[in-house]
């Protein structure tokens, strides 16, 4: 039976009066790539934030390696966050730093590694995402796909147990999307870790996912292997997968 790296149980998240997640439960399988799908604006990205303590849920529990982190003090969340990499939707790189400096930042801030060791690890990580030649460039000098890969490098440079990717292929052409999908798969193998991807790009999802979960109206309505999800009897899942505008999903 597959081991569970993280588990959300009855999670609720609100922003003011707006309910984003309600009674949401989801298991993240250790060592696998789990992709979360759903309509735009459904709250997919919101699921990622409780997983590393960036957003405390208003209800429910969030277990990481068996520990409920939902009510932990900020100082107690720090060692957990060090084991979970986060690749932001728009990379969130610092414009005033070079790509190498951006990738080195978590090592300089959170480890006792020496400068030479950091430089070597940064170089190896940039090589792994195909950016060795861009180490001294600034984010503004790179294409959208290269900026995304730089964000990937920063997320994995500390060799985390788990990496969270928020919409990694949004707004990119099919060729770059395919490249980034391959990069995510390769990085998971390199780290031998766990991955959670939020996306609505179905070809990319089914090219990398071991498990797929669908978010609808604040809750996970289906979660299974990628092959099983394709054959799901749930009409909402099928409507989403087929892009059919008629059906149970309100348009």
C-alpha positions in Angstrom: 0.0 0.0 0.0 1.3 3.5 -0.9 2.6 5.6 1.9 1.0 9.0 2.5 3.4 12.0 2.6 0.7 14.6 3.5 -3.0 14.5 4.3 -5.6 17.2 4.4 -8.6 16.3 6.5 -11.8 18.4 6.4 -9.9 21.5 5.5 -11.8 24.8 5.2 -10.4 28.1 3.9 -12.2 31.4 3.7 -11.3 34.9 2.6 -13.7 37.1 4.4 -17.2 35.8 3.6 -16.0 33.9 0.5 -15.6 30.2 1.0 -12.7 28.8 -1.0 -12.3 25.3 0.4 -14.9 23.5 2.5 -14.5 20.1 4.1 -11.7 19.2 1.7 -9.8 15.9 2.2 -6.9 14.7 0.1 -4.0 12.3 0.5 -0.7 13.1 -1.2 1.1 9.8 -1.9 4.8 9.8 -1.0 7.2 9.5 -3.9 4.5 10.2 -6.5 3.4 13.1 -8.7 -0.1 14.2 -7.7 -1.8 16.7 -10.0 -4.8 18.8 -8.8 -7.2 19.9 -11.5 -10.3 22.0 -11.6 -12.0 25.1 -13.1 -10.1 28.4 -13.2 -10.7 30.3 -9.9 -11.9 27.1 -8.1 -9.2 27.4 -5.4 -6.6 24.9 -6.7 -3.6 27.1 -5.7 -5.1 27.6 -2.3 -4.7 23.9 -1.6 -0.9 24.2 -1.8 -0.6 26.9 0.9 -1.7 24.9 3.9 0.7 22.1 2.9 3.7 24.1 4.0 2.0 26.4 6.5 1.8 29.5 4.2 -1.9 29.6 5.0 -3.5 28.2 8.2 -6.8 26.6 7.4 -9.9 28.0 9.1 -11.0 24.4 9.8 -9.6 20.9 9.6 -6.2 19.3 9.9 -3.1 19.2 7.7 -0.7 16.3 8.4 2.8 16.3 7.0 4.7 13.0 7.7 2.1 12.3 10.3 2.4 15.6 12.1 -0.6 18.0 12.2 1.0 21.4 11.2 -2.3 23.4 11.1 -1.8 24.9 14.5 1.9 25.1 14.8 3.7 28.3 15.8 5.7 30.0 13.1 9.0 28.9 14.5 7.9 25.3 14.5 6.9 25.5 10.9 10.4 26.5 9.8 12.0 23.0 9.8 8.9 21.6 7.9 9.1 24.4 5.3 12.8 23.6 4.7 11.8 20.2 3.5 9.1 21.4 1.1 10.1 23.4 -2.0 7.6 25.8 -3.6 7.6 26.9 -7.2 5.3 30.0 -7.5 3.0 30.5 -10.5 5.0 33.6 -11.7 8.4 32.3 -10.3 8.7 35.2 -7.8 12.3 35.8 -8.6 14.1 38.9 -7.4 14.7 41.2 -10.3 17.8 42.8 -8.8 19.5 39.4 -8.4 21.1 37.2 -11.1 19.6 33.8 -11.7 22.4 32.1 -9.8 21.9 34.6 -6.9 18.2 33.8 -6.8 18.8 30.1 -6.7 21.5 30.5 -4.0 19.2 32.6 -1.8 17.6 29.7 0.2 21.0 28.2 0.8 22.6 31.4 2.0 19.6 32.2 4.2 18.8 28.8 5.7 22.0 26.7 5.7 25.6 27.0 7.0 27.1 26.0 3.7 30.2 27.8 2.5 30.4 30.0 -0.5 32.2 27.4 -2.7 29.8 24.7 -1.7 26.8 26.9 -2.5 28.3 27.9 -5.9 28.8 24.3 -6.8 25.3 23.2 -5.8 23.7 26.2 -7.6 25.7 25.3 -10.8 24.6 21.7 -10.6 21.0 22.6 -10.1 21.0 25.1 -12.9 22.5 22.5 -15.1 19.7 20.1 -14.2 17.1 22.5 -15.5 19.0 23.5 -18.6 20.1 27.0 -17.4 23.8 26.6 -16.8 24.4 29.3 -19.5 22.1 31.8 -17.8 23.6 31.8 -14.3 24.7 35.4 -14.6 21.6 36.7 -16.4 18.9 38.7 -14.7 15.2 37.5 -14.8 14.3 40.3 -17.2 16.8 38.9 -19.7 15.1 35.5 -19.8 12.1 34.1 -21.7 9.0 33.1 -19.8 9.9 29.4 -19.9 13.4 30.1 -18.7 12.1 32.1 -15.8 9.8 29.2 -14.9 12.8 26.8 -14.9 14.8 29.2 -12.7 11.9 29.1 -10.2 12.0 25.3 -10.4 15.8 25.4 -9.6 15.3 27.6 -6.6 12.5 25.3 -5.3 14.7 22.2 -5.5 18.2 23.5 -4.7 17.8 22.6 -1.0 16.9 19.0 -2.1 13.5 19.0 -0.4 11.4 15.9 0.3 8.4 17.5 -1.5 8.0 20.1 -4.2 4.8 22.1 -4.8 4.3 23.6 -8.3 1.7 26.3 -8.8 0.5 26.4 -12.4 3.9 25.7 -13.9 2.9 25.8 -17.5 0.3 28.6 -17.6 0.6 31.0 -20.5 3.4 29.1 -22.3 3.4 27.6 -25.8 3.1 23.8 -26.3 6.8 23.2 -26.9 7.9 25.0 -23.7 5.0 23.4 -21.8 6.3 19.9 -22.9 9.9 20.9 -21.8 8.7 22.1 -18.4 6.6 18.9 -17.9 9.7 16.8 -18.7 11.7 18.9 -16.3 9.3 18.3 -13.4 9.4 14.6 -14.0 13.2 14.6 -14.2 13.5 16.6 -11.0 11.2 14.2 -9.1 13.4 11.3 -10.2 16.6 13.2 -9.3 15.3 14.1 -5.8 13.4 10.8 -5.3 10.7 12.9 -3.7 7.1 13.8 -3.7 5.5 16.3 -6.0 2.2 18.2 -6.1 1.2 20.1 -9.2 -1.7 22.5 -9.6 -2.7 22.9 -13.2 -5.5 22.9 -15.8 -3.3 21.9 -18.7 -4.6 18.3 -19.3 -1.9 17.1 -21.8 0.8 18.2 -19.4 -1.0 16.6 -16.4 -1.5 13.2 -18.0 2.1 13.2 -19.2 3.4 13.4 -15.7 0.8 12.5 -13.1 0.7 9.3 -11.1 -2.5 10.5 -9.3 -5.0 13.1 -10.3 -7.4 14.9 -7.9 -10.3 17.1 -9.0 -11.4 20.1 -7.0 -15.0 21.3 -7.5 -17.0 23.7 -5.3 -14.4 23.7 -2.5 -13.9 19.9 -2.2 -12.1 17.1 -3.9 -14.8 15.1 -5.7 -12.5 12.5 -7.3 -9.0 11.3 -6.7 -7.4 8.2 -8.3 -4.6 7.1 -10.6 -4.3 9.1 -13.8 -5.6 6.2 -15.8 -8.5 5.6 -13.5 -9.5 9.3 -13.6 -9.7 9.2 -17.4 -12.3 6.4 -17.0 -14.1 8.1 -14.1 -17.9 7.7 -14.0 -18.3 11.1 -12.3 -20.1 13.3 -14.9 -18.4 16.5 -13.6 -14.9 14.9 -14.1 -15.8 13.8 -17.6 -17.3 17.1 -18.5 -14.0 18.8 -17.4 -11.8 16.3 -19.2 -13.8 16.5 -22.4 -14.3 20.3 -22.3 -18.0 19.8 -22.8 -19.9 23.1 -22.1 -23.2 21.2 -21.5 -23.5 19.1 -18.4 -23.6 19.3 -14.6 -20.9 22.1 -14.3 -22.7 25.4 -14.1 -21.2 27.7 -16.8 
